[in-house]
Every structure is written in structure tokens, then in C-alpha cells.
Amino acid sequence: MSSIDYDKTFDATLVKKDQITHDTYLFGFQSEVDIQLEPAEHFQILMKDSDGIDINRNYTPILSQQRYFEVPIKIYPLGSLTPILAKLSINSKLQMQRKIGKLAYMGANKFIIAPKINKQFQVFKTMLMICGGTGITPAFSIIKHVCQKKDPLHMHLLYANKTSQDILLKDQLTKFQNECPNLKVTHILDKEPGYKGLQGYVTLDVLKQVFPSPNNDTIGTFCGPTAMNKVVAELYKNYNIQTVVKF
């Protein structure tokens, strides 16, 4: 486990900044202390804007090992924090906090819902994941762990993007799907004419098409833009998923 408790601040240095799509960078940070995160855990960047107003945003790493972690971050030109990140130079120092989200994966199909207040785990055989854009990161962290550890968890990912150019971690997801028989990845795009896969928005019919029928051993998870999250929460309800958690 990490030597840094939740909500404790720590300093990290930007050591990598690679542009991986037209609007997304892969940032690599070196921490001054061990902050290795568990699957689906995240960190918060603490900054101030030009007026001295606090700006805090949460991000889930796709790689976390001892004092180094990597995270893809989409740059929003009109955003408060990401334009600042895009302009950072290598060796810039940032202040961060380790955070705990609404779901923790403990390995071996064991999940803790609301881990900040709950310590009891539940076991699920099937995990459904609906993600949009950079919302893929918490799902990816669990997929990576499950595939590498060969956990028996069955995972079904529905990943929504505008175009194929917006898909993050596509090669890594394909690799995991090829190597991990328990993983099925489905992409759906809404703004790419001629795309031969699923097109349009995530609907109940799409869920019925790509996901297995739910039961008491199924957990539904999601992460994406706010508008999408509201729709997906309702879709899961209509799909009769009893346990639903937003990352």
C-alpha cells in the first residue's frame, strides 16, 4: 500500500508530456514519496488560476508504480486547469492529493463500494463498464489489473467517442482483449461517417446488444462527460442492473 494517506498532499514533478491524440497528452509524474495507487484510485491536482482562485481536478492514472505514474489528460481550450497543464514544461512541480473514489477493486473479483465509509467487500462475477473519452482511465486501471493478475472477473467495456481519432488507449485495449479471454471491448462512435462498427449514442438497445443479461452477480460502472453520465445511470436502471457505481 502507499505511504501517503488519502487527502494528504504531496509534490510531484512533470517528467513526461507526450501528445497522444489531437487534444490529449500523456503526462508522466515523478513523486517525492511512494504514492502507488490501487486500481480505480485517483489523484487530485491542486492549482491556482491567474486570479489566485483554487482549481482542483481528479485524474486516474493508467500506470502507477512506486513514485512514478502516468495519466492521459484531455485539453479543453476553455477549461480552467487543462490549458495550464498543456503549457507546463518538463521539470515543473505540482501539488497533488491522493483521493479515494466511489469504488475500489481489491482483486479476485472483490469490490468495495463507497470505500471512504465502507470496509466490507462484495464479490461480482461480471463487470459492465460504459465510458466516454478520458473517462476510460478508471476502467482501464481495473482491466489492466484483472488481465495481468488473471482474475476470473468477466469484463464488458462499451467505450463511446466522437471519432476513431478520439479513442484513447486503443492499442492497449486491443492487446488486453486478445490476451484476456474475460474481456470484451466494444467501441461506439457518433461522428464518423462510414465507420463499420456501432454508430450513434449509447441507448438501451445498444446495452442489450453488447452486454450479457444482468443478474445479482453483475456490477455496472460508468465514467464520462456529465451529460452522458446522467443518461447512462438511467439506462443501467432500465437494464435492471441492481448495483451501479460511477467511478
TORBA-794146 format. One record per residue: x, y, z of N, C-alpha, C, O in turn. Coordinates in steps of 0.1 Angstrom, whole numbers, plus 5000, padded with zeros to 4 digits. Layout:
XYZXYZXYZXYZ
...
! end
This chain:
500849885000500050005000500950135000502150125003
500350234997501050364996501450415009500750385019
502550495010502950555022502150685024502250755035
501450735014500650855015499150825018498550755011
498650885029497250865032496350945023496851035016
495050905022494150975014494051125019494051145031
493851215010493751355012494951425017494951545019
496051345018497351415021497951465008497951404998
498551585010499151644998500651594996501251555006
501051594984502451564980502851634968502051684960
504151654966504651724954505051624944505551514947
504851654931505251574920505851664909505451774907
506851604902507451674891507051614878507051494876
506751704868506451664855507651614847508551694845
507751494843508951434837508651384823509551354815
507351384819506951334806505651414801504751424809
505651454789504451514783504451484768505051554760
503751384764503651334750502251354745501251314752
502051414734500751434727500351304721501151254712
499251244725498851114720497651114711497351024704
496851224712495751254702495751404699496651474704
494851444691494851584687494551674698494851794698
493951624709493651714721494051654734493551704745
494851544734495151474747496651454748497351414738
497151474760498551454763498651334774497751324782
499751264773500051164783501151234792502251254788
500751254804501651324814502251214823501551124828
503551224825504251144835504751224846505451324844
504451174859504851254871505751164880505551044881
506751234885507651164895507351224908507551344910
506951144918506551194931507751184940508651104938
507751274950508851264960508651164971509551134979
507451094971507250994980506450884973506050894961
506350764979505750654973504250674974503650674984
503550684962502150704962501450604952500450634946
502050484951501550384942500050364945499650334956
499250384935497750374936497250244933497750174924
496150204939495450084936494550104925494250214921
494049994918493150014906491950104910491250084920
491650194901490550294901490750404911489950494912
491850404919492150514928492650634919493050614908
492650754924493050864916493750974925493850954937
494251074918494851184925494251314920493551314910
494451414928493851544925494951644924495851654932
494951724912495951824910495351954917494251994914
496252024924495852144931496652264925497852264926
495852354919496552474913495752594916494652594921
496252704911495552834912495552904898496552884891
494552964895494453034882495153174883495753204893
495153254872495853384872495253474882495953574886
494053454887493453544897493653484911493153544921
494453374913494653324926493553234931493553194943
492553194922491453114927491952964925492552924915
491552884936491952744936491252664925490052684922
491952574918491452494908491852344911493052324912
490952254914491252124917490552024907489352044905
491251924902490651834893491251694896492451674900
490351594895490751454897491151374885490551394874
492151294886492651214874493051074879493551054890
492750974870493050834874494250794865494150794853
495350754871496550704863496250574856495450494860
496950554844496850424838498150344841498150224838
499050414847500250344852500650404865500750524867
500950324875501350374889502250274895501950154897
503450314897504450224903505450304911506150394907
505350274924506250344934506050494933505050544937
507050564928507050704928506750764914506950884912
506350684905506050734891504650694887504250584889
503950784880502650754875502350834862502850944860
501550774853501150834841499650844839498950764844
499250954833497850974831497551054818498251154816
496551014810496251094798495251194803494251174810
495451324798494551434801494151504789495051544781
492851524787492351594775492451744778492051794789
492851824768493051964770491752034764491452024753
491152104773489952184769490352334768490752394778
490352384756490852524754490152624763490852724766
488952604766488252704775488152654790487452714798
488952544793488952494806489752584816490452674812
489552554829490252634839491652584841492652654844
491852444841493052384845493852324834495052344833
493252254824494052184814494852274805495952234801
494352394802495252484793496552514801497652534794
496452524814497652544822498652424821499852444819
498052304822498852184821499552174808500652134807
498752214797499352194784500552284782501452254774
500652394789501752484788502952454797503952514797
502752354806503852324816505052274809504952194799
506152304814507452254808507952134817507552124829
508752054811509351944819510051994831510752094830
509951924842510551954855509752054863510152104874
508552094858507652174866507152094877506951974876
506952164889506452094901504952124903504552244902
504252024907502852044910502551984924503151894929
501452044930500951994943499751904940498851944933
499751784947498651694945498151634958498751644968
497051564957496451484968496151344963495651334952
496351244972495851114969494351114973494051154984
493451064964492051054967491550914965492050834958
490450884972489750764971488350784965487650874969
488050704955486750734948485650654953485550614965
484650624945483450564949483450414948482550334952
484550364942484750214940486150174941487050244935
486450074949487750014950487749874945486849794950
488749834937488849694933490049634941491149684940
489749524948490749464957491349344951492249284957
490949304939491449184933490649064936489849074945
490748964928489948844929488448864930487748804938
487948954921486548984920485949054932484749054933
486749114941486249174953486249324951487249384947
485149384953484949534952484449594965483749524973
484849714968484349784979483649914974484349994967
482349924976481650044972481650144983481450114994
481850274979482050384989483150344999482850345011
484350324994485450275004485850375014486450345024
485450505012485750605022485050585035485550615046
483850525034483050495046482750355049482150315059
483050265039482750125040483950045038484750075029
484149935046485249855045484949705041485749625039
483649685039483149545036483149535020482649615013
483749425016483749395001482549314997482049235004
482249324984481249244977481949174965482949224960
481449054962482048984951481148984939479948954940
481649024927480849024915481648934905482848934904
480848864897481448784886481548854873482448824865
480748954871480649034858480749184861479949234870
481549254853481649394855481349464841481949434831
480349544841479949624829480549764830480449824841
481149814820481749944820481350024808481449984797
480750144810480450234799481250364802481150434812
482150394792483050504794482950594782482750554770
483250724784483350824773484650904774484950954785
485350914763486550994763487550954774487950834775
488051054781489151024791488550954803489250914812
487150934803486550854814486950704813486550634822
487750674803488250534802489250504813489450384816
489950604819491050574827490750484839491550394842
489750504847489550414859489150274854489550184861
488350264844488050134838489350064834489549944836
490250134827491450084822492350024833492949924832
492350104844493250064855492749924861493549844865
491449904861490949774866491149664855491549554858
490949694842491149604832492649554832492849434831
493549644833494949614833495249524845495949424843
494749554857495049474868494449334867495149234869
493249324862492549194861493249104851493548984853
493649164839494249084829495649044833496048924830
496449124840497749094844497748984855498648904856
496748994864496648904875495848784872495848684880
495248784860494448664856493248644866492948524869
492648744870491448734879490348674870490348704858
489348604876488248544869487148644866486048594861
487348774868486248864866485948884851486948904843
484748874847484348894833484049044831483149104838
484649104821484549244819484049274805484549224795
483049364804482449414792482549564791481849634799
483349614782483549764781482849814769483049764758
482049914770481449994759482050134760481850204769
482850164750483650284750483150374739483250344727
482650494743481950584734482950704731483450764740
483050744719483850854714483150924702482350864696
483651044699483151114687483651044674482851014666
484951034673485550974662486650874666487050864678
487150794657488250704660489550774665490350714672
489650894661490850974665490851014680491851044686
489651004685489451034700489650924709489750934721
489750804703489850684712491250674719492250684712
491150674732492450664740492750514743491850434745
494050484743494550354747493950244739493850134743
493750274726493150174717493950054715493549944716
495250074713496149964711496349874724496349754723
496349944735496449874748495249794751495249674755
494049844748492749774750492649654740492249544744
493149674728493149564718494049454723493749334722
495249494728496149394733495649314745495749194745
495049384754494449314766493249224761493149114767
492449264752491349184747491849054740491248954742
492949074733493548954726494148854736494148734734
494648904747495348824757494448774768494848684775
493348844770492548824782491148774778490348854773
490848644778489548594773488348644781487248634776
488548704793487448754801487048894797486148954803
487748954787487449094784486849104770487349054760
485749184769485249214756485149374755484549434764
485649424744485649574742484849604730485049544719
483949694732483049744720483249894719483049964729
483549944707483650084705482350134698481750064690
481850254702480750314695481150464692481550534701
480950504680481350644676480050714671479150654665
480050844673478850914669479051024658478051074653
480351044654480551144644481651094634482551174631
481450974629482450924619481650854608481450734609
481350924597480650854586481450744580482650754578
480850634577481550524571482150424581482650324577
482050464594482550364604481750244604480550244604
482450124604481749994602481249934616480549834616
481649994627481249944640479950014644479250064636
479650004657478450074662478550224661479650284663
477450284657477450424655476250484663475250414665
476450614666475350684674475650694688476850694692
474550704696474750724711474450594718473850504713
474850594731474650484739473150484743472650574749
472450374740471050354742470750224749471650144750
469550204753469150074759469349964749469749854753
468949984737469149884726470649844725470949734722
471449944726472949914725473349834736474149734734
472949864748473249784760472849634758473549544761
471649614753471149484751471949414740472049284740
472449484731473249424720474649384724475149274720
475249464733476649434736476949374750478049314753
475949384759476149334773475349204775474349184769
475849124784475149004788473949044797473949144802
472948954798471848974807472348984821473148904825
471849084828472349104842471749014852470748954850
472548994863471948914875472548974887473149084887
472348904898472848964911474348964912474949034921
475048894903476548894903477149004894478348994891
476249094889476749194879476849334886475949374893
477949404883478049544887478249624875478949594866
477449734874477549834863478349954868478050014878
479249994859480150114863480150204850479850164839
480450334853480550424842481350554846481550584857
481850624835482550744837482650814824483150754814
482350934823482351014811481951154813481851204825
481551234803481051364804479751364812479051264813
479551484819478351494828477051454821476251374827
476851504809475551474802475451324799474351264801
476551264795476551114793476251034805475550934805
476851074816476751004829475251004833474750894838
474551114832473151114835472351014827471450944832
472651004814471950914805472250774809471350684810
473550744811473950604814473350554827473050434828
473350644837472750594850471350554849470950454855
470550624840469150584838469150454829468250374831
470050444820470050324811470350194820469650094818
471250204829471550094838470350054846470049934848
469650154850468350134858467350054850466749954854
467150104837466250034828466749894824465949814819
468049874825468549744821468549644833469049534832
467949694844467849614856469149574863469249464868
470149664862471349644870471149694884470749804886
471249604894470949634907472049714914471749804923
473349694910474449764916475149844906475749794896
475049984907475650074897476450174904476050234915
477650194899478550284906479250374895479750324885
479250504897480050594889481450604895481650624907
482450584886483850584891484150724897485250754902
! end
